[in-house]
Amino acid sequence: MKAVQIDLTPEEYHQLDVVRRRAGAAPGEPLRITRRTLDCRRRNVVYHCTVEVGEGSLASLSSLSSLSSVSSGARRVLVVGAGPAGLFAALRCLQRGLKPVIVERGKPVEERKYDIARIAREKQVDADSNWCFGEGGAGTYSDGKLYTRSTKRGDVGEVLRTFVACGADPDIMLDAHAHIGTDRLSGIIANMRHAIEEHGGEYHFGTRMEDLLLKEGRAGGIVDQHGNRIEAEAVILATGHSARDIYELFARRGWLLKAKPFALGVRVEHPQELINEIQYHGKGYSPLLPPAAYSLTAQARGHGVFSFCMCPGGVIVPAATAGGQQVVNGMSNSRRNSPYANSGIAVTVDLNGELGIGSEELGSPLALLRFQQAVEQRMFHAAGDSIDAPTQRLEDFLHRRASSTLGQSGYMGQTVSAPLHELLPPFVVDCLAEGFRAFDRKMKGFISAEAQLLAVESRTSSPVRIPRDSETLQHPQLAGLYPCGEGAGYAGGIVSSALDGIRCAEAVSLRK
Ligand SMILES: Cc1cc2nc3c(=O)[nH]c(=O)nc-3n(C[C@H](O)[C@H](O)[C@H](O)COP(=O)(O)OP(=O)(O)OC[C@H]3O[C@@H](n4cnc5c(N)ncnc54)[C@H](O)[C@@H]3O)c2cc1C
């Protein structure tokens, strides 16, 4: 078997005889494209492809077959949170002969979707079942983009193979920027549950961790909202970056926490057609090309400004996790067929005087969380105490004037005109303005009459870190507790959270 690198136009990509000829494969010889990256930097847009030719190239993808059923006396590991970190931790527990007991405050995916539909319809957020909370975590009703820069943190291929084994399109294995799509993710998460339960794992839905059970100073389980105790030998805490009650619990109990820099900004929305024309160099691009994406970064006044979770052909969703907050995020279906392109545009936020909070508060591990909460509340009030999205045209934002009219939007709710240049913290406004001008130099037309900004993109990553020992992965004060995933500040995104889940389960299995 040999691997060949070739470049193919979108038309050539879909013609097997051309791929075969260009890869030097003999007639009838097995062949498979194993990697594809779309390169639109030059006028002739091409796919850079890796093609495997010869016997062995059709090797089947590994599945969940390495899971074994746990024995009745297996060590119990409590996994708090059924997001990507928790689910992949549970799968690895099963592979290591440990019994995962998953505790999840929300509902199974099949029921969760009704609560999510209700958010836009009734403008009410259930604090246990929403865009972030419920089976599958924040990753379920997301774009399902599966790329990560954390390739050194574990075997990304294992995560992708598991998704495929649970029903994802095998194409995710070859795309450099693979995505699954919201419409497919819920079925995949349900299949993961079936695999976990079949092999002896246990789920407790509607069960919110309210406290940690300590036995002689070691974490030995949790106490839920009804006072029930669920015991285990170890606790993997994978509650995500929106579980503010968990951070409050740590602060109340005096357990070690640290403030962690995060990023805050807005979601920018353009017509997808406009982004296609910018990225594919004009109107005459191939109809075989997918809706175009972008990834942009700039430096402004000592801050990073960057595009984040860009969703081609996507929609914007109200992602608050409780009443009194306004938060936006983006997602798309597998076909990415909405007429809008949206992306978070965020500014890095660090602990310093720019935050406008007193020096005493600056010393608190929850200082950045409080800052994040205050902006979300301000946006909620600006929208008339509702989850309507405060919105401003990008040109008006740059001219620091309110928008007298708004354009169409893919927001799953209503948009309402609001002066974001007055509502966002001043340093965020200044950095965003510089960032947008820099982006427009890289992508001519990014600043356009149709572009508008929706607020607030505040849940980019956790503003708090729950520390852990770099070797044992246990909390420095609480043996047996494994802070895990995005909420603990050790991951960002679906794949890196899944990898961190695997790492934590490995660490538990190695513990004597
Ligand atoms: C709309 C949207 C789109 C996104 N799109 C993408 C994308 O395309 N690609 C990507 O890589 N990332 C995306 N993300 C981010 C991604 O979803 C997260 O990075 C990832 O889900 C984090 O995984 P996690 O397991 O650490 O935490 P989470 O997914 O947040 O899971 C935490 C789980 O813990 C549960 N929980 C919380 N508190 C408690 C408690 N006290 N007791 C019991 N259970 C609790 C929650 O209900 C939740 O199920 C998106 C996020 C959103 C909201």
PDBQT file of the ligand as one rigid body, heavy atoms in Angstrom, charges set to zero:
ROOT
HETATM    1  C1  LIG A 601     -24.270  25.944  20.179  1.00  0.00    +0.000 C 
HETATM    2  C2  LIG A 601     -22.870  25.407  20.375  1.00  0.00    +0.000 A 
HETATM    3  C3  LIG A 601     -22.119  25.062  19.261  1.00  0.00    +0.000 A 
HETATM    4  C4  LIG A 601     -20.842  24.523  19.408  1.00  0.00    +0.000 A 
HETATM    5  N1  LIG A 601     -20.174  24.108  18.296  1.00  0.00    +0.000 NA
HETATM    6  C5  LIG A 601     -19.018  23.438  18.442  1.00  0.00    +0.000 A 
HETATM    7  C6  LIG A 601     -18.378  22.859  17.321  1.00  0.00    +0.000 A 
HETATM    8  O1  LIG A 601     -18.878  22.916  16.203  1.00  0.00    +0.000 OA
HETATM    9  N2  LIG A 601     -17.196  22.213  17.520  1.00  0.00    +0.000 N 
HETATM   10  C7  LIG A 601     -16.617  22.116  18.756  1.00  0.00    +0.000 A 
HETATM   11  O2  LIG A 601     -15.541  21.514  18.866  1.00  0.00    +0.000 OA
HETATM   12  N3  LIG A 601     -17.201  22.666  19.829  1.00  0.00    +0.000 NA
HETATM   13  C8  LIG A 601     -18.396  23.300  19.711  1.00  0.00    +0.000 A 
HETATM   14  N4  LIG A 601     -19.003  23.825  20.817  1.00  0.00    +0.000 N 
HETATM   15  C9  LIG A 601     -18.316  23.703  22.109  1.00  0.00    +0.000 C 
HETATM   16  C10 LIG A 601     -18.407  22.278  22.619  1.00  0.00    +0.000 C 
HETATM   17  O3  LIG A 601     -19.722  21.879  22.607  1.00  0.00    +0.000 OA
HETATM   18  C11 LIG A 601     -17.790  22.170  24.000  1.00  0.00    +0.000 C 
HETATM   19  O4  LIG A 601     -16.449  22.581  23.898  1.00  0.00    +0.000 OA
HETATM   20  C12 LIG A 601     -17.807  20.749  24.537  1.00  0.00    +0.000 C 
HETATM   21  O5  LIG A 601     -19.113  20.253  24.519  1.00  0.00    +0.000 OA
HETATM   22  C13 LIG A 601     -17.254  20.698  25.951  1.00  0.00    +0.000 C 
HETATM   23  O6  LIG A 601     -17.340  19.373  26.409  1.00  0.00    +0.000 OA
HETATM   24  P1  LIG A 601     -17.427  18.998  27.954  1.00  0.00    +0.000 P 
HETATM   25  O7  LIG A 601     -17.823  17.571  27.991  1.00  0.00    +0.000 OA
HETATM   26  O8  LIG A 601     -16.199  19.421  28.638  1.00  0.00    +0.000 OA
HETATM   27  O9  LIG A 601     -18.606  19.885  28.557  1.00  0.00    +0.000 OA
HETATM   28  P2  LIG A 601     -20.123  20.032  28.125  1.00  0.00    +0.000 P 
HETATM   29  O10 LIG A 601     -20.349  19.609  26.739  1.00  0.00    +0.000 OA
HETATM   30  O11 LIG A 601     -20.521  21.408  28.500  1.00  0.00    +0.000 OA
HETATM   31  O12 LIG A 601     -20.889  18.975  29.040  1.00  0.00    +0.000 OA
HETATM   32  C14 LIG A 601     -21.069  19.157  30.403  1.00  0.00    +0.000 C 
HETATM   33  C15 LIG A 601     -22.251  18.306  30.852  1.00  0.00    +0.000 C 
HETATM   34  O13 LIG A 601     -22.331  18.356  32.266  1.00  0.00    +0.000 OA
HETATM   35  C16 LIG A 601     -23.679  18.479  32.672  1.00  0.00    +0.000 C 
HETATM   36  N5  LIG A 601     -23.693  19.136  33.988  1.00  0.00    +0.000 N 
HETATM   37  C17 LIG A 601     -23.379  20.415  34.289  1.00  0.00    +0.000 A 
HETATM   38  N6  LIG A 601     -23.482  20.633  35.609  1.00  0.00    +0.000 NA
HETATM   39  C18 LIG A 601     -23.859  19.463  36.164  1.00  0.00    +0.000 A 
HETATM   40  C19 LIG A 601     -24.137  19.069  37.504  1.00  0.00    +0.000 A 
HETATM   41  N7  LIG A 601     -24.025  19.921  38.533  1.00  0.00    +0.000 N 
HETATM   42  N8  LIG A 601     -24.547  17.792  37.720  1.00  0.00    +0.000 NA
HETATM   43  C20 LIG A 601     -24.684  16.907  36.679  1.00  0.00    +0.000 A 
HETATM   44  N9  LIG A 601     -24.423  17.253  35.393  1.00  0.00    +0.000 NA
HETATM   45  C21 LIG A 601     -24.012  18.504  35.145  1.00  0.00    +0.000 A 
HETATM   46  C22 LIG A 601     -24.305  19.325  31.586  1.00  0.00    +0.000 C 
HETATM   47  O14 LIG A 601     -25.701  19.138  31.535  1.00  0.00    +0.000 OA
HETATM   48  C23 LIG A 601     -23.596  18.816  30.344  1.00  0.00    +0.000 C 
HETATM   49  O15 LIG A 601     -24.298  17.760  29.748  1.00  0.00    +0.000 OA
HETATM   50  C24 LIG A 601     -20.283  24.369  20.706  1.00  0.00    +0.000 A 
HETATM   51  C25 LIG A 601     -21.027  24.758  21.830  1.00  0.00    +0.000 A 
HETATM   52  C26 LIG A 601     -22.312  25.259  21.676  1.00  0.00    +0.000 A 
HETATM   53  C27 LIG A 601     -23.110  25.654  22.891  1.00  0.00    +0.000 C 
ENDROOT
TORSDOF 0
